[in-house]
Amino acid sequence: MKKFIFIASVCFTFIFFVSSNFAFASASGPGLFKKYYCIDCHTLGHEGGTVGPDLSNVGRTKSLSWIKAQILNPATHFILGKKTDIDGKVYFARMPGFKKTIPPSAVDKLAEYIKSFPYQRANLAYPKPPAGLAFFREDNCIACHRIDGVGGKVGPDLSHIGKTKSLSWIETQIVDPKVHFTYGVPTTINGKTYLVIMPEFKHISASQLNTIARYLKSLK
């Protein structure tokens, strides 16, 4: 019986190892870009966050080895915690290294995808995002909130917020969130507890506010 269990365990481990590597090998570049949350911080085409620089054209100026090194160990190129000017915009260097979390085969495929993107994008159907979603990314709302699987998890998922919240509620939440929640107090929303740390966005224009709110209201 023990021998049978040992053989079964070895077989299971082998099958798991092979299937995992097959999954990594068969995963597409766009899939990996989302799987490892690159899209939460970086834009590629018309999709992604703005915490880090837009990578849509990085393949034109950076080598494949440079891109791989950036994924595995960003400290090779940038000093962690230091503000860095990239293409005329200043970013706070805080990208973690993925040497221990992304398998080599996936790193190769991800780097090749980023490298080839600017040369392939003319043949790809990347629809322009709605104006509300564009502002949502521009104001870094995506760093804390997810929509359809893309974005951060610091705040609640907004994929279906339009089902339960009014347009005026959403507008108020953007410009003056303390009306609805007490800052610094853990709050349970849809079964998950979040620490209320959302800042006020009173700096945005009335038209931009309305555009974002109408977009979120449309999410059912």
Backbone as numpy.savetxt, mean C-alpha at the origin, in Angstrom:
# Nx Ny Nz CAx CAy CAz Cx Cy Cz
3.47 -47.06 13.53 2.65 -45.86 13.53 3.52 -44.59 13.53
4.58 -44.61 14.37 5.48 -43.46 14.44 6.17 -43.24 13.10
6.54 -44.38 12.47 7.21 -44.28 11.17 6.29 -43.65 10.14
5.00 -44.04 10.20 4.02 -43.49 9.26 3.87 -41.98 9.46
3.80 -41.57 10.75 3.63 -40.14 11.06 4.84 -39.36 10.57
6.04 -39.93 10.76 7.27 -39.26 10.32 7.27 -39.08 8.81
6.93 -40.15 8.07 6.91 -40.09 6.61 5.86 -39.08 6.13
4.70 -39.09 6.79 3.63 -38.16 6.42 4.06 -36.72 6.64
4.78 -36.49 7.76 5.25 -35.14 8.07 6.25 -34.66 7.03
7.18 -35.56 6.64 8.17 -35.22 5.63 7.50 -34.88 4.31
6.52 -35.71 3.94 5.80 -35.48 2.67 5.05 -34.14 2.70
4.40 -33.85 3.83 3.66 -32.60 3.95 4.60 -31.40 3.83
5.74 -31.50 4.51 6.73 -30.42 4.46 7.23 -30.20 3.04
7.50 -31.29 2.34 7.98 -31.21 0.96 6.93 -30.57 0.06
5.69 -31.02 0.20 4.61 -30.48 -0.63 4.41 -29.00 -0.34
4.46 -28.63 0.96 4.29 -27.22 1.33 5.40 -26.37 0.73
6.64 -26.87 0.82 7.80 -26.13 0.30 7.68 -25.95 -1.20
7.33 -27.01 -1.90 7.22 -26.94 -3.36 6.09 -26.02 -3.78
4.93 -26.18 -3.10 3.77 -25.35 -3.48 4.02 -23.89 -3.18
4.71 -23.59 -2.05 5.01 -22.21 -1.71 5.91 -21.58 -2.74
6.96 -22.31 -3.14 7.87 -21.79 -4.14 7.20 -21.64 -5.49
6.29 -22.58 -5.79 5.55 -22.48 -7.04 4.67 -21.23 -7.04
4.06 -20.97 -5.86 3.19 -19.79 -5.74 4.00 -18.52 -5.95
5.19 -18.47 -5.35 6.03 -17.29 -5.52 6.50 -17.16 -6.96
6.82 -18.31 -7.57 7.33 -18.29 -8.94 6.25 -17.88 -9.93
4.99 -18.28 -9.62 3.90 -18.03 -10.56 3.22 -16.69 -10.34
3.50 -16.06 -9.18 2.87 -14.77 -8.89 3.34 -13.71 -9.88
2.42 -12.84 -10.28 2.76 -11.80 -11.24 3.40 -10.61 -10.53
4.06 -9.75 -11.31 4.67 -8.55 -10.75 3.65 -7.67 -10.05
2.51 -7.35 -10.70 1.50 -6.53 -10.04 0.98 -7.17 -8.76
0.84 -8.51 -8.78 0.36 -9.23 -7.60 1.33 -9.12 -6.45
2.61 -9.24 -6.74 3.64 -9.13 -5.71 3.73 -7.71 -5.17
3.52 -6.73 -6.05 3.59 -5.32 -5.64 2.50 -5.03 -4.61
1.38 -5.72 -4.72 0.30 -5.56 -3.75 0.50 -6.49 -2.54
0.93 -7.71 -2.81 1.09 -8.72 -1.76 2.03 -8.24 -0.64
3.11 -7.57 -1.04 4.09 -7.12 -0.06 3.92 -5.64 0.31
2.71 -5.10 0.04 2.31 -3.76 0.48 3.15 -2.62 -0.09
3.86 -2.87 -1.20 4.60 -1.78 -1.85 3.61 -0.70 -2.27
2.42 -1.14 -2.68 1.41 -0.22 -3.20 0.86 0.72 -2.12
1.04 0.36 -0.84 0.56 1.24 0.22 1.37 2.53 0.29
2.63 2.47 -0.10 3.52 3.64 0.00 3.92 4.24 -1.34
3.90 3.43 -2.39 4.39 3.88 -3.70 3.32 3.78 -4.78
3.32 4.76 -5.65 2.43 4.74 -6.82 3.14 4.09 -7.99
2.40 3.30 -8.74 2.90 2.71 -9.97 1.80 2.85 -11.00
2.01 3.70 -11.97 0.93 3.99 -12.90 -0.03 4.97 -12.24
-1.30 4.58 -12.15 -2.30 5.45 -11.52 -2.74 4.91 -10.17
-2.01 3.94 -9.62 -2.47 3.28 -8.40 -1.37 3.25 -7.35
-1.74 3.56 -6.11 -0.78 3.45 -5.02 -0.75 4.65 -4.10
0.09 4.55 -3.05 0.21 5.61 -2.05 1.26 6.64 -2.41
1.36 7.64 -1.57 2.29 8.74 -1.83 3.25 8.97 -0.64
3.33 8.00 0.27 4.26 8.11 1.39 5.69 8.09 0.87
5.93 7.25 -0.14 7.23 7.17 -0.79 7.14 7.67 -2.22
8.26 7.75 -2.92 8.25 8.29 -4.29 7.49 7.42 -5.30
6.99 8.07 -6.33 6.32 7.40 -7.44 7.36 6.55 -8.18
7.03 5.29 -8.42 7.98 4.37 -9.07 7.66 4.13 -10.54
6.73 4.90 -11.09 6.28 4.65 -12.46 7.40 4.73 -13.49
8.42 5.57 -13.23 9.50 5.74 -14.21 10.87 5.37 -13.67
10.91 4.75 -12.47 12.19 4.45 -11.87 13.02 3.49 -12.74
12.34 2.66 -13.52 13.04 1.72 -14.38 13.86 2.37 -15.47
13.58 3.63 -15.77 14.33 4.35 -16.80 15.66 4.86 -16.28
15.75 5.08 -14.98 16.96 5.69 -14.41 17.76 4.76 -13.49
17.13 3.68 -13.01 17.81 2.78 -12.08 17.99 1.39 -12.70
19.11 0.77 -12.36 19.40 -0.57 -12.87 18.60 -1.62 -12.11
18.54 -2.82 -12.65 17.83 -3.91 -12.00 18.49 -4.23 -10.65
19.82 -4.21 -10.61 20.52 -4.51 -9.36 20.25 -3.42 -8.31
20.13 -2.15 -8.75 19.82 -1.07 -7.82 18.45 -1.29 -7.20
17.48 -1.65 -8.03 16.12 -1.87 -7.53 16.07 -3.04 -6.56
16.79 -4.12 -6.87 16.83 -5.27 -5.96 17.44 -4.87 -4.62
18.53 -4.12 -4.68 19.19 -3.68 -3.44 18.26 -2.80 -2.62
17.47 -1.96 -3.28 16.54 -1.08 -2.59 15.46 -1.88 -1.87
15.01 -2.96 -2.48 13.99 -3.80 -1.85 14.56 -4.54 -0.64
15.76 -5.09 -0.81 16.37 -5.91 0.24 16.96 -5.09 1.37
17.65 -3.99 1.02 18.34 -3.19 2.04 18.42 -1.73 1.62
17.35 -0.95 1.85 17.30 0.45 1.43 18.45 1.31 1.99
19.02 0.87 3.11 20.13 1.63 3.70 21.33 1.69 2.78
21.35 0.83 1.77 22.41 0.87 0.76 22.41 2.21 0.03
21.21 2.78 -0.13 21.06 4.02 -0.91 20.67 5.23 -0.09
19.91 5.02 1.00 19.38 6.14 1.77 19.61 5.94 3.27
19.77 7.05 3.98 19.96 6.98 5.43 18.61 6.99 6.12
18.32 5.93 6.87 17.04 5.79 7.56 16.80 6.97 8.51
15.63 7.57 8.39 15.26 8.67 9.25 15.64 10.04 8.73
16.34 10.08 7.59 16.76 11.35 7.03 15.84 11.78 5.89
15.57 13.08 5.82 14.75 13.61 4.73 15.57 13.61 3.45
14.96 13.14 2.37 15.68 12.99 1.11 14.87 13.58 -0.03
15.52 14.35 -0.88 14.87 14.95 -2.05 14.96 13.98 -3.21
13.79 13.58 -3.74 13.73 12.67 -4.88 12.80 13.27 -5.92
13.35 13.59 -7.07 12.57 14.17 -8.17 11.80 15.42 -7.73
12.45 16.25 -6.92 11.84 17.52 -6.54 10.89 17.45 -5.35
10.71 16.26 -4.77 9.84 16.12 -3.60 10.66 15.57 -2.44
10.34 16.01 -1.24 11.09 15.57 -0.06 10.33 14.45 0.64
11.03 13.35 0.89 10.45 12.19 1.56 11.27 11.86 2.81
10.59 11.31 3.80 11.25 10.87 5.02 11.65 9.42 4.82
12.94 9.13 4.78 13.44 7.77 4.50 13.09 6.83 5.65
12.12 5.96 5.43 11.72 5.03 6.49 11.37 3.65 5.94
11.75 3.38 4.69 11.45 2.08 4.09 12.23 0.97 4.79
11.53 -0.09 5.22 12.23 -1.21 5.87 12.88 -2.11 4.82
13.85 -2.90 5.21 14.45 -3.88 4.30 13.60 -5.13 4.29
13.49 -5.78 3.14 12.65 -6.97 3.02 13.47 -8.25 2.79
14.72 -8.22 3.24 15.61 -9.35 3.01 15.10 -10.63 3.66
14.46 -10.48 4.82 13.99 -11.65 5.56 12.53 -11.99 5.32
11.83 -11.14 4.59 10.39 -11.36 4.42 9.95 -11.68 3.00
10.77 -11.35 2.01 10.40 -11.65 0.62 11.38 -12.68 0.07
10.91 -13.81 -0.42 11.79 -14.84 -0.98 12.57 -14.31 -2.18
13.78 -14.81 -2.40 14.62 -14.35 -3.52 13.92 -14.38 -4.87
13.16 -15.45 -5.13 12.47 -15.55 -6.42 11.45 -14.44 -6.59
10.79 -14.07 -5.47 9.80 -13.00 -5.53 10.48 -11.64 -5.69
11.63 -11.46 -5.05 12.39 -10.20 -5.18 12.79 -10.01 -6.64
13.27 -11.07 -7.27 13.68 -10.99 -8.68 12.51 -10.57 -9.56
11.36 -11.22 -9.35 10.19 -10.94 -10.19 9.66 -9.53 -9.93
9.66 -9.11 -8.67 9.18 -7.78 -8.31 10.09 -6.70 -8.90
11.40 -6.90 -8.78 12.36 -5.93 -9.32 12.25 -5.84 -10.85
12.09 -6.98 -11.50 11.95 -7.00 -12.96 10.68 -6.27 -13.40
9.62 -6.42 -12.62 8.36 -5.74 -12.93 8.52 -4.22 -12.82
9.15 -3.76 -11.72 9.36 -2.34 -11.53 10.29 -1.77 -12.61
11.33 -2.53 -12.93 12.30 -2.10 -13.94 11.64 -1.97 -15.31
10.78 -2.92 -15.66 10.19 -2.93 -17.01 8.94 -2.07 -17.13
8.38 -1.63 -15.99 7.10 -0.93 -16.02 7.04 0.25 -16.98
7.99 1.19 -16.93 7.86 2.36 -17.81 7.89 2.01 -19.29
8.44 0.87 -19.64 8.51 0.46 -21.04 7.28 -0.31 -21.49
6.53 -0.85 -20.50 5.35 -1.65 -20.81 4.05 -0.89 -20.62
4.10 0.19 -19.85 2.86 0.84 -19.43 2.03 1.34 -20.61
2.67 1.63 -21.73 1.91 2.10 -22.89 0.96 1.03 -23.39
1.29 -0.24 -23.10 0.46 -1.35 -23.54 -0.47 -1.86 -22.45
-0.44 -1.21 -21.28 -1.28 -1.66 -20.19 -2.49 -0.74 -20.04
-3.59 -1.33 -19.65 -4.81 -0.55 -19.46 -4.88 -0.07 -18.01
-4.34 1.11 -17.75 -4.38 1.69 -16.41 -5.38 2.84 -16.44
-6.62 2.58 -16.04 -7.61 3.65 -16.07 -7.27 4.75 -15.07
-7.59 5.96 -15.45 -7.34 7.08 -14.55 -8.30 6.97 -13.37
-7.79 7.09 -12.13 -8.67 6.93 -10.97 -9.64 8.09 -10.83
-10.76 7.87 -10.14 -11.70 8.96 -9.89 -10.99 10.09 -9.15
-11.46 11.31 -9.35 -10.82 12.47 -8.72 -10.79 12.32 -7.20
-11.86 11.78 -6.63 -11.91 11.59 -5.18 -10.84 10.64 -4.68
-10.61 9.56 -5.42 -9.58 8.60 -5.04 -8.19 9.21 -5.20
-8.01 10.02 -6.25 -6.72 10.69 -6.46 -6.40 11.61 -5.29
-7.38 12.38 -4.82 -7.18 13.26 -3.67 -6.95 12.43 -2.40
-7.65 11.31 -2.29 -7.52 10.42 -1.13 -6.07 9.94 -1.00
-5.44 9.65 -2.15 -4.04 9.23 -2.14 -3.12 10.42 -1.92
-3.43 11.52 -2.59 -2.59 12.71 -2.51 -2.47 13.22 -1.07
-3.55 13.13 -0.31 -3.55 13.59 1.08 -3.11 12.50 2.05
-2.60 11.38 1.51 -2.07 10.27 2.31 -3.11 9.60 3.21
-4.38 9.73 2.87 -5.42 9.00 3.61 -5.17 7.49 3.45
-4.61 7.11 2.31 -4.36 5.70 2.00 -3.29 5.09 2.91
-2.51 5.92 3.56 -1.49 5.40 4.47 -2.12 4.76 5.71
-3.33 5.19 6.05 -4.01 4.67 7.24 -5.26 3.86 6.94
-5.88 4.09 5.79 -7.15 3.43 5.47 -7.04 2.61 4.19
-7.74 1.48 4.18 -7.77 0.61 3.01 -9.07 0.79 2.23
-8.93 0.66 0.90 -10.10 0.62 0.02 -9.86 -0.52 -0.96
-10.75 -1.49 -0.96 -10.62 -2.64 -1.85 -9.26 -3.33 -1.73
-8.79 -3.49 -0.51 -7.56 -4.24 -0.28 -6.28 -3.45 -0.42
-6.38 -2.16 -0.76 -5.18 -1.33 -0.93 -5.17 -0.22 0.11
-4.07 -0.12 0.86 -3.93 0.93 1.85 -3.49 0.41 3.20
-3.41 1.31 4.18 -2.95 0.95 5.51 -4.04 0.37 6.39
-3.62 -0.06 7.58 -4.55 -0.68 8.53 -4.57 0.05 9.87
-4.00 1.26 9.90 -4.00 2.04 11.14 -5.43 2.44 11.51
-6.20 2.78 10.47 -7.60 3.14 10.67 -8.51 2.12 10.01
-9.81 2.26 10.17 -10.76 1.29 9.62 -10.78 1.24 8.10
-11.17 0.09 7.59 -11.34 -0.13 6.16 -12.54 0.70 5.68
-12.35 1.43 4.58 -13.42 2.32 4.10 -14.10 1.80 2.83
-13.86 0.54 2.51 -14.36 -0.02 1.25 -15.88 0.08 1.09
-16.61 0.09 2.21 -18.08 0.13 2.13 -18.68 1.22 3.02
-17.91 2.26 3.26 -18.37 3.30 4.19 -19.64 3.99 3.71
-19.84 4.04 2.39 -21.01 4.70 1.84 -22.32 4.03 2.19
-22.26 2.78 2.65 -23.47 2.05 3.02 -24.07 2.57 4.32
-23.18 3.03 5.22 -23.66 3.37 6.56 -23.52 4.85 6.95
-22.71 5.60 6.20 -22.47 7.00 6.59 -22.99 7.97 5.53
-23.50 9.11 6.01 -24.01 10.13 5.10 -22.86 10.98 4.56
-23.16 11.75 3.53 -22.16 12.63 2.94 -21.66 13.65 3.97
-22.58 14.22 4.73 -22.20 15.23 5.72 -21.36 14.61 6.84
-21.66 13.37 7.23 -20.88 12.69 8.27 -19.44 12.51 7.80
-19.29 12.08 6.56 -17.95 11.85 6.01 -17.17 13.16 5.92
-17.81 14.22 5.46 -17.13 15.52 5.37 -16.67 16.00 6.75
-17.54 15.84 7.74 -17.19 16.24 9.10 -16.02 15.41 9.64
-16.05 14.12 9.35 -14.98 13.23 9.83 -13.62 13.63 9.25
-13.62 14.13 8.04 -12.36 14.53 7.40 -11.80 15.82 8.02
-12.66 16.80 8.21 -12.16 18.10 8.68 -12.13 18.24 10.21
-13.01 17.49 10.91 -13.08 17.65 12.36 -13.50 16.32 13.02
-12.61 15.33 12.99 -12.96 13.98 13.47 -13.35 13.91 14.94
-12.96 14.89 15.75 -13.29 14.85 17.19 -14.79 15.00 17.43
-15.53 15.43 16.41 -16.98 15.51 16.53 -17.56 14.11 16.73
-16.92 13.11 16.11 -17.42 11.73 16.17 -16.65 10.84 17.15
-15.36 11.09 17.32 -14.52 10.22 18.14 -13.60 11.06 19.06
-13.28 10.49 20.21 -12.39 11.17 21.16 -10.94 10.81 20.86
-10.14 11.81 20.59 -8.73 11.60 20.22 -7.98 10.87 21.33
-7.19 9.84 20.92 -6.37 9.10 21.86 -7.08 7.97 22.58
-8.38 7.80 22.32 -9.16 6.75 22.99 -9.40 5.57 22.04
-9.07 4.35 22.45 -9.33 3.17 21.60 -10.84 3.05 21.32
-11.18 2.82 20.08 -12.59 2.75 19.68 -12.81 1.53 18.79
-13.88 0.80 19.04 -14.19 -0.40 18.26 -15.10 -0.03 17.10
-14.66 -0.38 15.89 -15.43 -0.10 14.67 -15.48 -1.38 13.85
-16.68 -1.85 13.55 -16.87 -3.09 12.79 -16.10 -4.27 13.38
-16.12 -4.36 14.71 -15.49 -5.50 15.37 -14.01 -5.39 15.61
-13.38 -4.28 15.18 -11.94 -4.09 15.37 -11.69 -2.82 16.18
-10.69 -2.88 17.04 -10.39 -1.72 17.89 -9.24 -0.91 17.32
-9.44 0.40 17.21 -8.44 1.32 16.68 -8.17 2.42 17.70
-6.93 2.90 17.72 -6.59 4.06 18.54 -6.90 5.30 17.71
-7.74 6.17 18.23 -8.17 7.35 17.47 -7.03 8.37 17.40
-6.42 8.47 16.23 -5.31 9.41 16.04 -5.45 10.21 14.74
-6.63 10.15 14.14 -6.82 10.86 12.87 -6.71 12.36 13.05
-5.87 13.03 12.25 -5.72 14.49 12.36 -6.86 15.22 11.63
-6.97 16.49 11.88 -7.95 17.32 11.17 -7.37 17.71 9.81
-8.21 17.73 8.79 -7.76 18.13 7.44 -8.48 19.42 7.02
-8.39 20.41 7.88 -9.07 21.67 7.61 -8.37 22.49 6.53
-7.17 22.06 6.15 -6.41 22.83 5.16 -6.91 22.60 3.74
-7.65 21.51 3.50 -8.06 21.23 2.12 -9.23 22.13 1.73
-9.32 22.40 0.44 -10.37 23.30 -0.06 -11.74 22.63 0.04
-12.78 23.46 -0.01 -14.14 22.95 0.08 -14.46 22.02 -1.08
-13.96 22.36 -2.28 -14.24 21.52 -3.45 -13.53 20.17 -3.35
-12.29 20.20 -2.84 -11.54 18.95 -2.68 -12.18 18.07 -1.61
-12.62 18.70 -0.53 -13.31 17.98 0.54 -14.55 17.29 0.01
-15.33 18.02 -0.75 -16.57 17.49 -1.30 -16.30 16.35 -2.28
-15.22 16.49 -3.07 -14.87 15.46 -4.04 -14.48 14.15 -3.35
-13.68 14.25 -2.29 -13.28 13.06 -1.53 -14.49 12.43 -0.86
-15.30 13.27 -0.22 -16.46 12.76 0.51 -17.46 12.07 -0.42
-17.69 12.66 -1.60 -18.62 12.04 -2.55 -18.07 10.71 -3.06
-16.76 10.64 -3.24 -16.17 9.37 -3.66 -16.36 8.30 -2.58
-16.07 8.65 -1.32 -16.24 7.69 -0.22 -17.71 7.29 -0.05
-18.60 8.25 -0.25 -20.04 7.95 -0.14 -20.47 6.97 -1.21
-19.79 6.97 -2.35 -20.16 6.06 -3.45 -19.72 4.62 -3.20
-18.88 4.42 -2.19 -18.37 3.09 -1.91 -19.41 2.28 -1.12
-20.03 1.36 -1.79 -21.10 0.57 -1.16 -20.63 -0.87 -0.93
